[in-house]
Amino acid sequence: MDKLKIVVLGAGPAGLSCAWKLAEAGYEVVVLEKEDQVGGICRTIRRGDYLFDLGGHRFITKDEELGRVIQELMADELLTTPRKSVIRLRGKYFQYPLELKNLFFNMDKLFLIESMCDYIYSVVSKRLLNKQDASFEDWVVNRFGRALYNVYFGVYTEKLWGISPKQISADWAAQRISLLNLWDVLTRLAGKESNRPKTYALEFAYPKAGIGRISDRMREEIEKNGGKIILGAKVNKIFLDDVKIKKVGYQHGGELKDISADWIVSSIPINEFIGSMDPAPRPEYAQAAKAMRFRAVRFLNLIVDAEEVTDNTWMYIPEKSFLFFRIQEPKNWSRASAPAGKTSLILEIACNPGDEIATAPEEIIFDRCKKDLDKLGLFDTSKIREYFTTYVEHGYPIYDLTYKDKVAGATRLLKSISNLVPIGRQGLFRYNNMDHSIKMGFLAAEHILHGGMETRIFSIASESVAFEIEKNLEKRI
Ligand SMILES: Cc1cc2nc3c(=O)[nH]c(=O)nc-3n(C[C@H](O)[C@H](O)[C@H](O)COP(=O)(O)OP(=O)(O)OC[C@H]3O[C@@H](n4cnc5c(N)ncnc54)[C@H](O)[C@@H]3O)c2cc1C
């Protein structure tokens, strides 16, 4: 019997892990990737002797089997990096997770009292009045109180998403904030470590040469097993023949090409996939797909003539007056990220595709961020030797108040295509981490390996199975 042919759209962790397992099993695999490098959002950019992720990416997982597979794949390349994060609140830095001494000596006492009163009021009133969580704002205020919402959760979230937290689904808070309530904080502050919430992984795995090495290693395995990865190949047409994908059209080297396969595994953005369907789907599907939006991120990467700027892995800057929402120093992730005696920084700036931040010339972004860095006073900014920006268009799927209906509609449409397996963060419009995407890739491969008989092709795309995967894994940052 002829080998089955599989075309994988997108060479991020999801697409690569699927292609790896299928190539290893002897299938004919072709991966189409629009960029000139594999890794998707988890790739690492080299600039001379410096390495920059698209925002530092840690690898964590609760799935032991998955952890073992990645450990084996990476052999001695994986470091164990301690996590050291701080949050800037009201002009002061607080360690995250919160520490009693740090909190007590740094936070103004009136605010501490206000937060506690607010917290008690919100917990009691939620119970008595049976308050519902219609939005992210409700979810947080009902659990943490208004004061903490105003000073941290509300401002940070609005800065990251670019929309009011009243317009963001409460699901997002429930999934992202595993700090269940202030009682957790208080018990931890009292020294009860057993209550440490799951998001507080205090160390994580990180490849010496940047997160992109995990994808590079998968690429090596795919190619070793005869799989083909075509870089610079932008998928722009999905030709359908009733309920089947007949062929995939893509642009490569200035030419329009197409390819057909027994199975198509898609990790490209779900809205782009639907928008590329030919014939076009019914208008309600096309409209729902159009309304599924992603938040973009622009990164300002700085090379600094200094040994070190901070000893943190992450610094969260929620205040609106600063352009960036997070700062990372790659050297604190791996010493190999910068040469001896030098360091580098990544500033993360949330924006929307096509807006003034996404499109501003690099020097405008740099000038604005330099002023903000001077305000922070972390280091002498005259020591910045070089800068450049990088960009991720599909950074965060936006979970607005109607996202569930849109995802359900889009999923129904994709389910009707018999030789399609949608996976990954963009492919499923799921706010997931790289380990989840890798796992989805493995599940998609397994589905195809089992001849599509398990009908898991559709359940992989369903909320319940995706959540099921998550339940076993480390919660997201
Ligand atoms: C700022 C930031 C920080 C993060 N930090 C962490 C972290 O610390 N740890 C963690 O585990 N996760 C983190 N994540 C999440 C992580 O990046 C994603 O979960 C992961 O990249 C998803 O992998 P994927 O393969 O599903 O999607 P992607 O990585 O997005 O891959 C999709 C691929 O499809 C390609 N593609 C898109 N359109 C087309 C087209 N038309 N034709 C061909 N190819 C196309 C893209 O170029 C890309 O390579 C972070 C995300 C962001 C935005």
PDBQT file of the ligand as one rigid body, heavy atoms in Angstrom, charges set to zero:
ROOT
HETATM    1  C1  LIG A 501       4.718  36.815  24.429  1.00  0.00    +0.000 C 
HETATM    2  C2  LIG A 501       4.440  35.345  24.622  1.00  0.00    +0.000 A 
HETATM    3  C3  LIG A 501       5.103  34.642  25.622  1.00  0.00    +0.000 A 
HETATM    4  C4  LIG A 501       4.844  33.291  25.816  1.00  0.00    +0.000 A 
HETATM    5  N1  LIG A 501       5.524  32.621  26.796  1.00  0.00    +0.000 NA
HETATM    6  C5  LIG A 501       5.354  31.300  26.928  1.00  0.00    +0.000 A 
HETATM    7  C6  LIG A 501       6.133  30.561  27.883  1.00  0.00    +0.000 A 
HETATM    8  O1  LIG A 501       6.937  31.124  28.631  1.00  0.00    +0.000 OA
HETATM    9  N2  LIG A 501       5.958  29.210  27.928  1.00  0.00    +0.000 N 
HETATM   10  C7  LIG A 501       5.083  28.556  27.111  1.00  0.00    +0.000 A 
HETATM   11  O2  LIG A 501       4.985  27.328  27.205  1.00  0.00    +0.000 OA
HETATM   12  N3  LIG A 501       4.330  29.224  26.215  1.00  0.00    +0.000 NA
HETATM   13  C8  LIG A 501       4.451  30.571  26.098  1.00  0.00    +0.000 A 
HETATM   14  N4  LIG A 501       3.723  31.249  25.159  1.00  0.00    +0.000 N 
HETATM   15  C9  LIG A 501       2.782  30.476  24.301  1.00  0.00    +0.000 C 
HETATM   16  C10 LIG A 501       3.504  29.770  23.150  1.00  0.00    +0.000 C 
HETATM   17  O3  LIG A 501       4.200  30.715  22.359  1.00  0.00    +0.000 OA
HETATM   18  C11 LIG A 501       2.466  29.059  22.285  1.00  0.00    +0.000 C 
HETATM   19  O4  LIG A 501       1.681  28.212  23.069  1.00  0.00    +0.000 OA
HETATM   20  C12 LIG A 501       3.097  28.218  21.178  1.00  0.00    +0.000 C 
HETATM   21  O5  LIG A 501       3.958  28.951  20.364  1.00  0.00    +0.000 OA
HETATM   22  C13 LIG A 501       1.987  27.672  20.318  1.00  0.00    +0.000 C 
HETATM   23  O6  LIG A 501       2.534  26.851  19.334  1.00  0.00    +0.000 OA
HETATM   24  P1  LIG A 501       1.702  26.542  18.007  1.00  0.00    +0.000 P 
HETATM   25  O7  LIG A 501       2.526  25.652  17.177  1.00  0.00    +0.000 OA
HETATM   26  O8  LIG A 501       0.355  26.109  18.402  1.00  0.00    +0.000 OA
HETATM   27  O9  LIG A 501       1.526  27.984  17.319  1.00  0.00    +0.000 OA
HETATM   28  P2  LIG A 501       2.640  28.977  16.712  1.00  0.00    +0.000 P 
HETATM   29  O10 LIG A 501       3.877  28.926  17.526  1.00  0.00    +0.000 OA
HETATM   30  O11 LIG A 501       1.965  30.285  16.552  1.00  0.00    +0.000 OA
HETATM   31  O12 LIG A 501       2.937  28.355  15.267  1.00  0.00    +0.000 OA
HETATM   32  C14 LIG A 501       2.059  28.578  14.173  1.00  0.00    +0.000 C 
HETATM   33  C15 LIG A 501       2.939  28.568  12.926  1.00  0.00    +0.000 C 
HETATM   34  O13 LIG A 501       2.117  28.727  11.773  1.00  0.00    +0.000 OA
HETATM   35  C16 LIG A 501       2.789  29.599  10.854  1.00  0.00    +0.000 C 
HETATM   36  N5  LIG A 501       1.789  30.184   9.956  1.00  0.00    +0.000 N 
HETATM   37  C17 LIG A 501       0.806  31.068  10.263  1.00  0.00    +0.000 A 
HETATM   38  N6  LIG A 501       0.096  31.386   9.154  1.00  0.00    +0.000 NA
HETATM   39  C18 LIG A 501       0.634  30.672   8.142  1.00  0.00    +0.000 A 
HETATM   40  C19 LIG A 501       0.320  30.557   6.752  1.00  0.00    +0.000 A 
HETATM   41  N7  LIG A 501      -0.677  31.236   6.195  1.00  0.00    +0.000 N 
HETATM   42  N8  LIG A 501       1.080  29.728   6.004  1.00  0.00    +0.000 NA
HETATM   43  C20 LIG A 501       2.112  29.015   6.543  1.00  0.00    +0.000 A 
HETATM   44  N9  LIG A 501       2.453  29.102   7.843  1.00  0.00    +0.000 NA
HETATM   45  C21 LIG A 501       1.716  29.911   8.638  1.00  0.00    +0.000 A 
HETATM   46  C22 LIG A 501       3.429  30.638  11.781  1.00  0.00    +0.000 C 
HETATM   47  O14 LIG A 501       4.447  31.360  11.129  1.00  0.00    +0.000 OA
HETATM   48  C23 LIG A 501       3.931  29.734  12.909  1.00  0.00    +0.000 C 
HETATM   49  O15 LIG A 501       5.231  29.253  12.637  1.00  0.00    +0.000 OA
HETATM   50  C24 LIG A 501       3.917  32.618  24.981  1.00  0.00    +0.000 A 
HETATM   51  C25 LIG A 501       3.253  33.328  23.973  1.00  0.00    +0.000 A 
HETATM   52  C26 LIG A 501       3.493  34.675  23.801  1.00  0.00    +0.000 A 
HETATM   53  C27 LIG A 501       2.767  35.434  22.726  1.00  0.00    +0.000 C 
ENDROOT
TORSDOF 0
